[in-house]
Amino acid sequence: MNFLRGVMGGPSAGPQPSGAETIQKLCDRVASSTLLDDRRDAVRALKSLSKKYRLEVGIQAMEHLIHVLQTDRSDSEIIGYALDTLYNVISNDLEEEEQEENLPKQVDDLGSQFTEIFIKQQENVTLLLTLVEEFDFHVRWPGVKLLTSLLKQQGPQVQQIILVSPMGVSRLMDLLADSREVIRNDGVLLLQQLTKSNAAIQKIVAFENAFERLLDIITEEGNSDGGIVVEDCLLLLQNLLKNNNSNQNFFKEGSYIQRMKPWFEVGDDNCGWSAQKVTNLHLMLQLVRVLVSPTNPPGATSSCQKAMFHCGLLQQLCTILMATGVPADILTETINTVSEVIRGCQMNQDYFASVNAPSNPPRPAIVVLLMSMVNERQPFVLRCAVLYCFQCFLYKNQKGQGEIVSTLLPSTIDGNSVSAGQLLCGGLFSTDSLSNWCAAVALAHALQENATLKEQLLRVQLATSIGNPPVSLLQQCTNILSQGSKVQTRVGLLMLLCTWLSNCSIAVTHFLHNPANIPFLTGQIAENLGEEEQLVQGLCALLLGISIYYNDNSLENYRKEKLKQLIEKRIGRENFIEKLGFISKHELYSRAAQKPQPSFSSPDHMMFDHEFTKLVKELEGVISKAIYKSSEEDKKEEEVKKTLEQHDNIVTHYKKVIREQDQELEELKQRINTLTSQNEQLQATVTQQVSQIQQHKDQYNLLKVQLGKDTQHHNSHSDTFQMNGVQMEEVSKLKEELEEWKNKHEQLQGQLRERDSVTEKLKSSQLEMGTTEQSSQTSKSGGLEHNHELQKELEMLRSQIQLQSAEISKLQMENQKLQVMNATADPVLGDSGATAANNSELEGRLQQEIKELKSEVKALSEEKESLKRHLDSSSSTVAILQDEKSKLQQEVAESKKEQDDLLVLLADQDQKLSALKVKLKDLGVPVEDEDDIESGDQGDEDEDGDEEEQD
């Protein structure tokens, strides 16, 4: 610190050191000091001096600062100071303080020179890339700024060093993921400089997921309502996509086009847009145009156009187009964007034709735009944008061309509403020359490459004034030409007439039918006018040449030969060719030929249309050759043309025959394929039905086996029931015997009771006789004997009763045993009545099952017979198909033979044709090759096919 006090400030007795001396001392301190704090203080002092003494610090301190970056990596503070110092030295941006002090800006580019010194050693850039990887804010942020400044000064050289550095671009892509917005935003600026004009780096950045990250940032910042960060991201996206087909394809396939739709969501109240929002939306529209630019490959442009329609982006743009309160420059750019989104895409063109403006009653958007185009109070750039939109709507859109021309035809004119055709006619004949030019060019695009509409437009009649008969549109155009209007008006009308008459002999005949037209054209060409009129002279020469080249000689006074004689007498052939060359030599012609969009610095420069420059390029050489041809050459050319036409007709006829035969062959092949597939299906059905029959047979056999088992089981049940019946009979017999024994038992008990009563009587009588001893011996001996007999009889009765009781108990035990046996034999039957009912129910069920099985067997046999019949019919169908196939093969062979004969005939015709062409070339007649004609025919067929598919 004492050193700094001595160098930077503080009172001193001696003279103050100069800035260079101070810087030298600081550099010595950085180089020689062993303490990190001293080196850090010295580098900080160099940083403070680097803005004022930029040259001195850069010359003396750069080497020491680079050494600090290499050796003091551990101290983030000194690294940050060194990076800031190098940034101040290399950057050419003036600081705010310098601007306030009004310091003069250095004219020499110090930044570029210091950058060259820094990157001379590629290790320095590699070291800087390593430092940018550091997470420390004080290292990473100044490193990003320094690398951005290096890219600004020496972009291609630094890009090449980063490209060859391992993972160089990938390390820089990590800046977009930094959570600190300052570093992330400056990272976007760094990638802007890195991707400028370097397709290789652009591809690497794109495949490092740049699209996803940038779109996420734009969404986080609020889309079009975001700040300058959104603008920087959009500029980076433009760098990545512009003129880079690989990245455009990656952007489309990654479904990133769908994420652009929310950018263009605008509310009902569009007032008070901020300048930043206008800028953001302008860049967003330009980004859409980058994807569908006419300079891109047609396939890539078409796929992007379709993706924009399917995701709703085109619909969103049309909403902005018809919204109110949108700023004029945004509206203009939106019209240009919609133009290129629909250009050449039939699906998008059809949608645009269906868009209506939110008016009462609703009007088509095309009509509303044309109203702006022919309104001279509208801004010039807006009118140019509308014209471009109309041209893109009609580009390769024969359906749209027909709809526009139909609004001019008498049968379709609606007096209650304004149509596109009425607006074009109104603009064509208004007093505003710019409206005349725009309407003429728009109408020319409605006729582009469409001979049918050129003929239909001849029917258009215009009412010029009350009381006068109507005149044709063609006549009115020539009338305005002859009235000497403004140059811009005449140029527009001449372009319209040249487009109208080219490749349309009927229109040429109508034009020549007016006797004033040819004298007017020859008079314009023959005069020596000023430089402004040379362009009109050239267009008049082109129109006259078209009238000669496409003349079918139907008018005797205006045959080709007479017109060429007229040119030679009144103008001169050389003079005519010179005037014709005025067109292609004009500066405005070269500008218009560069791109389809009409872009002019001022209305006065609005002279040529892009499509018209193609027509001039096509016809200029052909007309020049046609002027120098003699009448004999014309006759020979006519004969050759007729021969060629005949040959073309023959070829066309044979092509048609071959095409029809090819179609028939295709149909027959398709029929064979269909029949073959049907045959295969029938065979598969037969196989399936055979397998089903086999399955039914197996099921039938199983049912038979099961039926046999059920019959045996039924018989066993019947035996059981019979056995049970025998047992029941025995039980009933035993019961009857038991009842009989019971009755006998009761009778014996009754007898026993009687005997007991007799015994009691005897006992009582014996007691009475025992009291009297004086009875006689006779009566006494007789009584004893009788008593003895009674007792014996009583004993016999008692023994009989005991025997009967034993038999009764035995019978009761047997009865109980029989009841137990009966209960265990069939507990469910209960009694004989229930048993009989169950037996009958079981027999009924068995009979029903047997009937069902018999019916099923019968149905299976019938199905088997039907399948056999079906199989027989299928076999016959196969035989018929084989016969038809052999017949078709015979027909194919015959067709091939006919084609061979046709090819032989065509070869003979080609030989004759080539001989005729050689003769024509010897005569100097330009002859188109047959390959060109066929390629043109094929192109027309392809276009027609594409339109049919899209319709």
KOLKOLRO-628120 format. One record per residue (C-alpha): x, y, z; residue in three letters. Coordinates in steps of 0.001 Angstrom, whole numbers, padded with zeros to 6 digits, always signed. Each point is the difference from the previous one (the first is absolute). Example, Ala and Ser with C-alpha at 12.3 -4.5 7.8 and 13.67 -1.06 7.14 Angstrom:
residues 2
+012300-004500+007800ALA +001370+003440-000660SER 
***
This chain:
residues 951
+000000+000000+000000MET +002903+002349+000655ASN +001066-000592-003578PHE -003433+001010-001293LEU -000008+003118+002120ARG +003288+000954-001535GLY -001191-000728-003518VAL -003670+001020-000030MET -000348+002900+002373GLY +000995+001807+003107GLY +002033+003184+000355PRO +003495-000075-001400SER +002695+002553-000196ALA +001224-000977-003503GLY -001720+000108-003395PRO -002937-002396-000582GLN +000807-003111-002100PRO -001674-000340-003391SER -002624-002618-000766GLY +002399-002122-002025ALA +002551+000019+002861GLU -002690-000994+002491THR -001167-002838-002213ILE +003590-001155-000443GLN +000529-000084+003771LYS -003263-001901+000486LEU +001015-002541-002645CYS +003359-000488+001705ASP -001814-000481+003277ARG -002275-002644-001541VAL +002975-001801-001507ALA +002392+000120+002953SER -002100+000043+003179SER -000060-003254+001945THR -002983+000912+002170LEU -003418-000717-001494LEU -001498+003068+001693ASP +002531+002297-001684ASP -000630-001529-003396ARG -003750+000273+000538ARG +000273+003696+000911ASP +002156+000677-003035ALA -002454-001718-002349VAL -002859+001951+001575ARG +001909+003221-000637ALA +000577-001012-003620LEU -003735-000620-000333LYS -000791+003530+001196SER +002466+001450-002503LEU -000985-002206-002927SER -002891+002180-001157LYS +001940+003261-000088LYS +003340-001429-001077TYR -001288-002769-002211ARG +002909-000039-002441LEU +002723+000076+002695GLU -001617-002711+002114VAL -000563-002174-003046GLY +003576+000298-001204ILE +001771-000372+003333GLN -002319-002142+002151ALA -001616-002575-002301MET +002774-002555+000323GLU +000087+000360+003799HIS -003791-000276+000228LEU -000009-003209-002060ILE +002712-001355+002312HIS -002198+000832+003001VAL -002862-001973-001601LEU +002303-002984-000374GLN +001667+000025+003420THR -002466+001506+002491ASP -002997-002197-000753ARG -000556-000646+003687SER -000900+003635+000759ASP -003267+000956-001635SER +000356+003690+000854GLU +003255+000602-001888ILE -001329-002090-002937ILE -003082+002227-000121GLY +002098+003178+000014TYR +002212-001351-002784ALA -002974-000962-002158LEU -001650+003396+000516ASP +003236+001739-000960THR +000353-002030-003195LEU -003641+000707-000839TYR +000522+003763+000390ASN +003044-000171-002261VAL -001547-002146-002756ILE -003575+001335-000030SER -000781+002945-002293ASN -003162+000988+001880ASP +000122+003468+001534LEU -000888+000254+003652GLU -002660+002382+001203GLU +002562+002120+001798GLU +001992+000468-003178GLU -003130+001003-001873GLN -000834+002563+002662GLU +003468+001454-000183GLU -000313+000153-003817ASN +003342-001685-000515LEU +000814-000496-003677PRO -000445-003512-001278LYS +003141-001680-001194GLN -000079-000448-003702VAL +002481-002853-000016ASP -001364-003364+000933ASP +002024-000779+003109LEU -002374-002760+001005GLY +000618-001981-003163SER +003770+000344+000373GLN +000058-001026+003653PHE -002349-002900-000801THR +002387-001176-002686GLU +002860+000092+002518ILE -002068-001915+002578PHE -001157-002795-002334ILE +003424-000370-001645LYS +000605-002634+002658GLN -003019-002333-000262GLN +000678-001185+003544GLU -001266+003365+001221ASN -003465-000638-001441VAL +000017-003555+001367THR +000967+001408+003411LEU -002859+002478-000225LEU -002427-002841-000801LEU +001199-001803+003116THR -000544+003119+002125LEU -003526+000409-001373VAL -000765-003426+001477GLU +000681+001306+003522GLU -003147+000508+002057PHE +001400+003015+001899ASP -001918+003071-001160PHE +003110+002252+000098HIS +001769-002323-002422VAL -002763-001254-002265ARG -001695+003287-000801TRP +003117+001973-001067PRO +001156-003084-001905GLY -003263-000052-001976VAL +000276+003719-000776LYS +003639-000327-001107LEU -000749-002958-002284LEU -002946+001903-001514THR +002256+002969-000718SER +002604-002269-001631LEU -002685-001427-002284LEU -001164+003502-000947LYS +003514+001052-000984GLN +001316-003144-001712GLN -003046-002227-000430GLY +001104-002598-002586PRO +003415-000581+001616GLN -001408-000391+003520VAL -002820-002225-001315GLN +002553-002318-001578GLN +002014-000235+003232ILE -003147-000792+002023ILE -001136-002519-002613LEU +003219-002037+000207VAL +000139+000282+003787SER -001266-003171+001743PRO -003582+000546+001170MET +000465+003722-000644GLY -003520+000726-001225VAL -001584-002369+002524SER +001653+001838+002903ARG -001441+003276-001210LEU -003479-001516-000310MET -000007-000543+003781ASP -000319+003775+000402LEU -003663-000217-001029LEU -000700-002216+003001ALA +001608+002398+002535ASP -002449+001050+002703SER +001482+003529+000091ARG -001852+002019-002617GLU +002913+002360-000667VAL +002261-002852-001076ILE -002807-001728-001902ARG -000875+003163-001915ASN +003627+000769-000849ASP +000334-003647-001019GLY -002727+000571-002565VAL +001964+002985-001367LEU +003163-002120-000111LEU -001777-002733-001991LEU -001337+002660-002371GLN +003552+000973-000916GLN +001167-003616-000023LEU -002636-001189-002491THR +000308+002821-002542LYS +000644-001359-003498SER +001350-003353+001195ASN -002214-002918-000981ALA +002103-002588+001850ALA -000279+001797+003337ILE -003684+000663-000661GLN -000632-003738-000383LYS +001927-000840+003180ILE -001879+002650+002003VAL -003344-001218-001376ALA +000734-003618+000905PHE +001082+001076+003483GLU -003719+000635+000678ASN +000227+003752-000661ALA -003517+000219-001457PHE -001583-001485+003117GLU +001924+002281+002359ARG -000569+003166-001999LEU -003722-000636-000377LEU -000210-000677+003747ASP +001689+003354+000703ILE -002392+001794-002361ILE -002971-001627+001745THR +001350+000860+003463GLU +000528+003623-001023GLU -003582+000354-001247GLY +000248-000641-003770ASN -000579+003219-001958SER -000632+001949+003234ASP +003514-000811+001225GLY +002965+002336+000093GLY +003234+000230-001924ILE +000929-003560+001015VAL -002771-001280-002296VAL +001410+002133-002799GLU +003486-001483+000515ASP -001387-003550+000001CYS -001900+000655-003233LEU +003119+001399-001667LEU +001908-003122+001041LEU -002783-002216-001395LEU +000211+001892-003293GLN +003752-000618-000121ASN -000572-003714+000526LEU -002763-000378-002602LEU +000697+002460-002798LYS +001420-001728-003092ASN +000640-003164+002030ASN -002150-002790-001427ASN +001199-002565+002514SER -001020+002121+002986ASN -003310+000917-001624GLN -000819-003675-000457ASN +001034-000719+003596PHE -002172+002887+001215PHE -003012-001344-001913LYS +000469-003643+001011GLU +000490+001014+003633GLY -003559+001431+000002SER +001348+003442+000867TYR -002233+001683-002596ILE -002981-000859+002221GLN +001616+001932+002859ARG +000024+003176-002094MET -003794+000265-000058LYS -000360+001679+003469PRO +002303+002799-001165TRP -002713+001410-002237PHE -002929-000073+002399GLU -001283+003581+000154VAL -002958+001338+001905GLY -002937+002108-001107ASP +001621+003185+001273ASP +003176+000510-002012ASN +000607+003610+000920CYS +003098+001253+001723GLY +002541-002619-001013TRP +003459+000659+001416SER +002936+000478-002348ALA +001597-003190+001358GLN -003130-002038-000722LYS -000107+001332-003553VAL +003662-000968-000437THR -000541-003465+001461ASN -003038-000717-002153LEU +001815+001266-003068HIS +002868-002430+000646LEU -002455-002841+000648MET -001653+000608-003365LEU +003410+000089-001673GLN +000832-003334+001631LEU -003132-001534-001537VAL +001035+001397-003386ARG +003455-001548+000365VAL -001656-003445+000132LEU -002174+000550-003111VAL +002272+002238-002054SER -000282-000487-003803PRO +003798-000393-000081THR -000197-003182+002108ASN -000222-003412-001715PRO -003606-000510-001181PRO -000462-003205+001973GLY +001115+001548+003287ALA -002157+003074-000541THR -003063-002102-000843SER +000347-002184+003120SER +000340+003078+002229CYS -003059+001590-001645GLN -002086-003111+000671LYS +001225-000180+003609ALA -000995+003646+000534MET -003491-000698-001300PHE -000527-003134+002078HIS +001175+001606+003265CYS -002204+003090-000512GLY +002828+002490-000522LEU -001365+001186-003364LEU -003438+000494+001556GLN +001586+002073+002775GLN +001838+002180-002524LEU -003235+000572-001928CYS -001617+001085+003282THR +002690+002693+000396ILE -000522+000913-003645LEU -003678+000741+000578MET +000371+001482+003521ALA -000466+003688+000743THR +002516+002251+001705GLY +003086-001915-001168VAL +002968+002326-000740PRO +000590+000638-003701ALA +003484-001520-000185ASP -001176-003168+001797ILE -002998-000229-002353LEU +002293+000378-003021THR +002395-002691+001216GLU -002944-002280+000852THR -001307+000338-003569ILE +003454-000895-001355ASN +000185-002968+002380THR -003435-001323-000979VAL +001029+000447-003643SER +002963-002345+000309GLU -001881-002500+002183VAL -002621-000482-002751ILE +002296+000367-003045ARG -000249-003071-002200GLY -001870-002047+002658CYS -003488-000864-001247GLN -001335-000924+003436MET +001082+003306+001546ASN -001208+001974-003032GLN -003438-001592+000275ASP -000159+000899+003693TYR +001026+003593-000703PHE -002739+000267-002629ALA -002545-000973+002678SER +001118+002623+002543VAL -002524+002804+000516ASN +000527+003408+001536ALA -002072+000793+003121PRO -002230+002494-001812SER -003725+000252-000567ASN -000675-001631-002386PRO +003140-002186+000143PRO +002377+000507-002896ARG +002764-002323-001184PRO +003428+000958+001292ALA +001283+000159-003594ILE -002542+002675-000870VAL +000859+002049+003108VAL +003717-000185-000807LEU -000551+000996-003637LEU -001974+003010+001204MET +003111+001092+001889SER +002220-000637-003023MET -001956+002262-002361VAL -000471+002701+002661ASN +002615+002690-000568GLU -000336+001246+003603ARG +001456-003228+001394GLN +003747-000192+000780PRO +002211-001066-002890PHE +001564-002977+001835VAL -003461-001274+000950LEU -001166+000122-003617ARG +003127-001883-001094CYS -000674-002634+002684ALA -003597-000458-001188VAL +001171-000413-003594LEU +002512-002625+001132TYR -002732-001791+001949CYS -002252-000058-003078PHE +002847-001289-002167GLN +000782-002779+002495CYS -003682-000927+000191PHE -000078-000512-003789LEU +003420-001674-000290TYR -000557-003497-001465LYS -003671+000314+000968ASN -002149-000482-003089GLN -003081-000349+002169LYS +000605+003429+001559GLY +000795+001510-003407GLN -003301-001287-001332GLY -001919+001458+002952GLU +001559+003453-000518ILE -000636+000040-003768VAL -003549-001305+000507SER -000858+003156+001981THR +000632+001993-003211LEU -002166-002095-002286LEU -003523+001306-000799PRO -001861-003054+001311SER +001521+000188+003507THR +000016+003732+000745ILE -001944+000841+003164ASP -001189+003585+000140GLY -000630-000037+003767ASN +003577-000686+001108SER +003496+000977-001041VAL +002027-002832-001515SER +003727-000446-000513ALA -000377+000384-003755GLY -001878+003299+000337GLN +002687+001358+002333LEU +002737-000984-002457LEU -001815+001664-002902CYS -000581+003089+002121GLY +003694+000160+000888GLY +001017-000669-003576LEU -001807+003082-001294PHE +000318+002378+002983SER +001915+003270-000065THR +002678-001326+002395ASP +002899-001450-001998SER +001102-002245+002885LEU -003489-001510+000162SER +000112-000517-003780ASN +003319-001840+000271TRP -001039-002161+002967CYS -003335-000981-001559ALA +001648-000820-003354ALA +002618-002227+001663VAL -002641-001686+002195ALA -002160-000733-003047LEU +003043-001318-001871ALA +000598-002481+002814HIS -003593-001181-000350ALA +000860-000954-003614LEU +003464-001451+000661GLN +000501-003308-001866GLU -003748-000444-000523ASN -001042+000144-003673ALA -003638-000797+000805THR -000417+003080+002170LEU +001744+002173-002589LYS -002711-000967-002464GLU -002780+000510+002546GLN +001262+003473+000891LEU -000638+001039-003620LEU -003740-000192+000822ARG +000220+002753+002623VAL -001905+003114-001073GLN +000310+003420+001665LEU -002511+002858+000006ALA +002122+003105-000578THR -002712+002665+000087SER -003756+000394-000137ILE -001400-000401-003494GLY +003118-001530-001520ASN +000188-003717-000800PRO +002205-002113+002253PRO +003532-000786-001053VAL +002118-003013+000766SER +002609+000071+002758LEU +002731-000547-002591LEU -001208+002954-002048GLN -000196+002261+003047GLN +003590-000849+000966CYS +001262+000923-003456THR -002084+003200+000039ASN +001646+001141+003253ILE +003412-000818-001457LEU -000605+002202-003011SER -001140+002932+002179GLN +003538+000649+001243GLY -000432-000559+003731SER +002800-000201+002580LYS +002969-002270-000607VAL -000863-002212+002986GLN -003549-000514-001278THR +001167-000862-003519ARG +002638-002405+001289VAL -002617-001821+002100GLY -002459-000256-002902LEU +002707-001183-002405LEU +001067-002722+002463MET -003636-001079+000282LEU -000427-000131-003793LEU +003262-001909-000519CYS -001018-002582+002615THR -003501-000208-001480TRP +001076-000471-003626LEU +002921-002367+000623SER -000785-003586-000964ASN -003597+000939-000975CYS -000609+000345-003737SER -003660+000959+000458ILE +000951+002961+002190ALA +002587+001048-002624VAL -002685-000101-002672THR -002307+002184+002123HIS +002834+002447+000576PHE +000860+000206-003686LEU -003655+000373-000927HIS +000144+003581+001280ASN +001639+001917-002908PRO +001430+002696+002275ALA +002187-002269+002119ASN +002811-000885-002419ILE +000532+003596-001243PRO +000151+001155+003629PHE +002635-002602+000906LEU +002150+000674-003073THR -000247+003753+000612GLY +001110-000378+003623GLN +002941-002230-000955ILE +001173+002115-002929ALA +000191+003305+001922GLU +003198+001130+001664ASN -001262+000906+003447LEU +001708+000791+003293GLY +001423-002444+002510GLU -003276-000239+001935GLU -001867-001106-003135GLU +002541-002685-000949GLN -001604-002462+002370LEU -003391+000543-001684VAL +001626-000448-003412GLN +001526-003290+001047GLY -003347-001305+001291LEU -001737+001101-003220CYS +002633-001919-001981ALA -000621-003057+002192LEU -003763+000252-000546LEU +000451+000328-003758LEU +002374-002966-000024GLY -002555-002095+001932ILE -002629+000988-002587SER +002285-001379-002709ILE +001252-003137+001772TYR -003434-001188+001184TYR -001815+001115-003190ASN -002043-002777-001620ASP -000344+002005-003302ASN -003778+000031+000284SER -000139+003710-000935LEU +001131+000641-003563GLU +001223+003561+000606ASN +002006-000959+003092TYR +001740-003164-001012ARG +003470-000645+001398LYS +001776+000926-003214GLU -001839+003299-000377LYS +000741+000990+003586LEU +003693-000785-000436LYS +000060+002055-003209GLN -001612+002831+001912LEU +002701-000167+002665ILE +002751-000003-002602GLU -001430+003021-001831LYS -001061+002197+002904ARG +002391-001011+002800ILE +002808-002140-001313GLY +000864-003420+001324ARG +003149+001102+001833GLU -001810+002923+001565ASN -002851-002291+001045PHE +002398-002463+001685ILE +001789+002880+001709GLU -003267+001377+001387LYS -000997-003490+001123LEU +003251-000223+001943GLY -000840+003130+002027PHE -002108-002134+002335ILE +002611-002456+001241SER +002680+002697+000224LYS -002062+002172+002329HIS +001123+000244+003610GLU -003523-000464+001391LEU -000359-003181-002069TYR +003058-001493+001719SER -001368+000884+003441ARG -003400-001534-000710ALA +001578-003209-001299ALA +001730-000707+003336GLN -002942-001037+002197LYS -003796-000395-000260PRO -000910+002594+002654GLN -000479+003497-001468PRO +002296+002246+002010SER +000530+003517-001255PHE +001601+002976+001681SER -002602+002360-001457SER -003147-000207-002185PRO +001949+001363-002979ASP +002200-003111-000039HIS -003015-002299-000248MET +000336-001107-003618MET +000608-003731-000385PHE -001558-003109+001455ASP +002053-003085+000849HIS -002109-002441-002036GLU +000062+002339-002972PHE +003820-000046-000008THR -000202-003772-000513LYS -002291+000527-002992LEU +002406+002547-001530VAL +002926-002349+000460LYS -001964-002766-001738GLU -001245+002041-002979LEU +002820+002423-000744GLU +002197-002430-001926GLY -002929-001713-001724VAL -001401+003298-001323ILE +003440+001141-001189SER +000357-003131-002102LYS -003565+000244-001308ALA +000586+003535-001332ILE +002886-001080-002229TYR -001788-002922-001601LYS -001024+000291-003675SER -003392-000902-001396SER +001329-003245-001448GLU +001464-000888+003370GLU -003311+000853+001577ASP -001779-002265-002459LYS +002461-002772+000634LYS -000359+000618+003691GLU -003762-000142-000345GLU +000249-003256-001902GLU +002415-001382+002555VAL -002298+001200+002760LYS -002934-001696-001674LYS +002059-003151-000425THR +001100+000261+003589LEU -003568+000580+001068GLU -001093-003046-001969GLN +002839-001965+001473HIS -000858+001324+003419ASP -003610-000963-000580ASN +001065-003496-001060ILE +002320-000263+002948VAL -002693+001368+002284THR -002476-002476-001429HIS +002382-002898+000507TYR +000870+001295+003449LYS -003697+000094+000744LYS -000428-003541-001335VAL +002972-001213+001993ILE -001294+001828+003057ARG -003424-001590-000434GLU +001574-003411-000467GLN +002106+000583+003089ASP -003133+000916+001878GLN -001748-003122-001289GLU +003013-002085+000998LEU -000019+001574+003430GLU -003719-000640+000322GLU +000445-003609-001124LEU +002884-000439+002406LYS -002095+001441+002759GLN -002845-002309-000990ARG +002366-002994+000025ILE +001280+001066+003396ASN -003552+000404+001242THR -001066-003403-001305LEU +003155-001572+001385THR -000676+001522+003390SER -003618-001163-000189GLN +001187-003484-000914ASN +002385+000003+002934GLU -002778+001178+002263GLN -002314-002760-001255LEU +002699-002611+000463GLN +000619+001284+003499ALA -003754-000151+000647THR -000165-003591-001287VAL +002951-000984+002181THR -001603+001658+002969GLN -003324-001737-000642GLN +001711-003381-000409VAL +001671+000492+003352SER -003361+001003+001476GLN -001580-003205-001417ILE +002786-002019+001584GLN -000590+001753+003297GLN -003727-000759-000256HIS +000792-003647-000729LYS +002199-000198+003069ASP -002691+001630+002088GLN -002541-002462-001424TYR +002170-002978+000942ASN +000464+001366+003487LEU -003749+000448+000362LEU -000592-003573-001132LYS +002410-001301+002623VAL -001604+002159+002658GLN -003467-001230-001119LEU +001066-003624+000419GLY +001251+000657+003506LYS -003260+001761+000888ASP -002032-003019-001270THR +002007-002391+002170GLN -000466+002280+002977HIS -003751+000098-000692HIS -000173-003807-000080ASN +001848-000225+003311SER -002489+002446+001489HIS -002866-002142-001301SER +001514-003114+001616ASP +000366+001881+003228THR -003604+001105-000255PHE -001097-003624-000656GLN +001993-001283+002946MET -001558+002633+002157ASN -003451-001108-001220GLY +000693-003647+001063VAL +001139+001181+003403GLN -003148+002072+000390MET -002176-003034-000799GLU +001805-002029+002645GLU -000431+002800+002499VAL -003730+000165-000692SER -000293-003792+000451LYS +001896+000157+003266LEU -002241+002820+001152LYS -003074-002117-000740GLU +001464-002952+001944GLU +000881+002383+002799LEU -003615+001189+000085GLU -001186-003585+000112GLU +002351-000842+002872TRP -001138+003138+001801LYS -003613-001131-000363ASN +000920-003473+001247LYS +001908+001548+002876HIS -003016+002100+000918GLU -002272-003111-000178GLN +002369-002004+002210LEU +000208+002860+002453GLN -003806+000097+000044GLY -000063-003761+000684GLN +002676+000447+002634LEU -002060+002649+001702ARG -003039-002288-000042GLU +002056-002822+001516ARG +001335+002401+002624ASP -003527+000971+000894SER -000958-003689+000233VAL +003016-000632+002213THR -000932+002860+002253GLU -003455-001393+000301LYS +001435-003391+000854LEU +002235+001443+002618LYS -002862+001818+001627SER -002084-003109-000004SER +002894-002000+001516GLN +000235+002482+002837LEU -003622-000401+000729GLU +000366-003760+000036MET +003001+000102+002348GLY -002111+001278+002951THR -002129-003103+000151THR +001843-003170+000923GLU -002967-002067-000074GLN -000365-000396-003619SER -000186-003261-001432SER +003023-001944-001290GLN -001573-000523-003409THR -000483+003650-000583SER +003392+000717+001473LYS +001890-002491-002225SER -001935+001158-003078GLY +000812+003659+000663GLY +003703-000696+000405LEU +000194-001865-003257GLU -001827+002732-001826HIS +002280+002626+001473ASN +003043-001944-001060HIS -001223-000162-003583GLU -000705+003698-000069LEU +003487+000827+001193GLN +001530-002168-002743LYS -002111+001676-002595GLU +001001+003380+001402LEU +003685-000870-000248GLU -000431-001070-003639MET -001742+003264-000835LEU +002794+002011+001633ARG +002650-001857-002002SER -001938+000604-003216GLN -000277+003720+000803ILE +003767+000222+000633GLN +000692-001736-003312LEU -002359+002374-001818GLN +001612+003010+001722SER +003446-001181-001131ALA -001244-000416-003580GLU -001616+003479+000078ILE +003227+001635+001233SER +001948-001899-002666LYS -002388+001202-002713LEU +000239+003588+001290GLN +003832-000109-000206MET -000173-001352-003573GLU -002460+002749-000911ASN +002372+002693+001342GLN +002925-001484-001948LYS -002031+000009-003224LEU -001028+003630+000543GLN +003681+001012+000495VAL +001003-001863-003191MET -002791+001665-001937ASN +001060+003488+001205ALA +003689-000543-000958THR -000871-001491-003430ALA -001767+003167-001358ASP -000497+002842+002458PRO -001204+002339-002737VAL -002787-002147-001319LEU -001827-000115+003293GLY -002776-002199-001128ASP -001077-001935-003066SER -002009+002961-001537GLY +002990+002441+000091ALA +002274-002692-001430THR -002265-000497-002998ALA -000203+003788-000670ALA +003777+000384+000051ASN +000396-002987-002281ASN -002370+001513-002575SER +001746+003425+000169GLU +003431-001577-000599LEU -001313-002015-002915GLU -001484+003162-001549GLY +003292+001885+000288ARG +001923-002851-001566LEU -002437-000193-002905GLN +000272+003824-000524GLN +003815-000136-000064GLU -000115-002863-002454ILE -002343+002010-002276LYS +002305+003077+000196GLU +003046-002087-000828LEU -001787-001535-002963LYS -001044+003466-001298SER +003563+001327+000431GLU +001418-002974-001854VAL -002524+000623-002767LYS +000939+003749-000171ALA +003713-000863-000124LEU -000563-002396-002849SER -001989+002674-001895GLU +002764+002590+000613GLU +002544-002512-001212LYS -001976-000470-003220GLU -000267+003805-000523SER +003748+000423+000580LEU +000674-002727-002535LYS -002217+001828-002503ARG +001794+003333+000814HIS +003355-001687-000467LEU -001108-001365-003370ASP -001166+003521-001103SER +003287+001543+001206SER +001943-002562-001987SER -002024+000869-003085SER +000615+003748+000644THR +003724-000684+000243VAL -000116-001831-003303ALA -001873+002941-001592ILE +002555+002448+001418LEU +002849-002087-001386GLN -001648+000122-003426ASP -000466+003799+000248GLU +003598+000391+001132LYS +001248-001928-003027SER -002223+002158-002246LYS +001324+003198+001615LEU +003578-001172-000430GLN -000810-000655-003661GLN -001422+003545-000294GLU +003083+001450+001711VAL +002227-001813-002472ALA -002077+001346-002881GLU +000163+003540+001486SER +003766-000254+000315LYS +000172-001108-003612LYS -002134+003005-001021GLU +002250+002282+002039GLN +003075-001424-001734ASP -001641+000756-003356ASP -000832+003514+001205LEU +003568+000523+001188LEU +001307-001064-003433VAL -002390+002473-001616LEU +001091+002714+002461LEU +003663-000715-000796ALA -000733+000531-003697ASP -001845+003216+000828GLN +002912+001171+002189ASP +002449-000636-002838GLN -002161+002099-002337LYS -000344+002659+002684LEU +003745+000174+000618SER +000580+000356-003739ALA -002522+002841-000132LEU +001640+001644+003024LYS +003409-000187-001681VAL -001485+001705-003033LYS -001560+002674+002201LEU +003238+000612+001849LYS +001819+000293-003328ASP -002580+002639-000916LEU +000617+001791+003322GLY -003365-000790+001507VAL +000047-000473+003806PRO -001395-003419+000780VAL -000838-001197+003512GLU +001230-003450+000897ASP -002600-002687+000533GLU +001396-000619+003492ASP -000803+003603+000968ASP -003525-000360-001377ILE -000556-003251+001835GLU +001423+001391+003221SER -002324+002977-000326GLY -002950-002303-000630ASP +001021-002119+002938GLN +000299+003105+002192GLY -003526+001071-000981ASP -001334-003454+000737GLU +001746-000015+003385ASP -001428+003387+000897GLU -003487-001101-001024ASP +000406-003142+002060GLY +001138+001934+003053ASP -002961+002360-000241GLU -002450-002874-000291GLU +001471-001647+003082GLU -000138+003184+001996GLN -003565+000708-001111ASP 
***
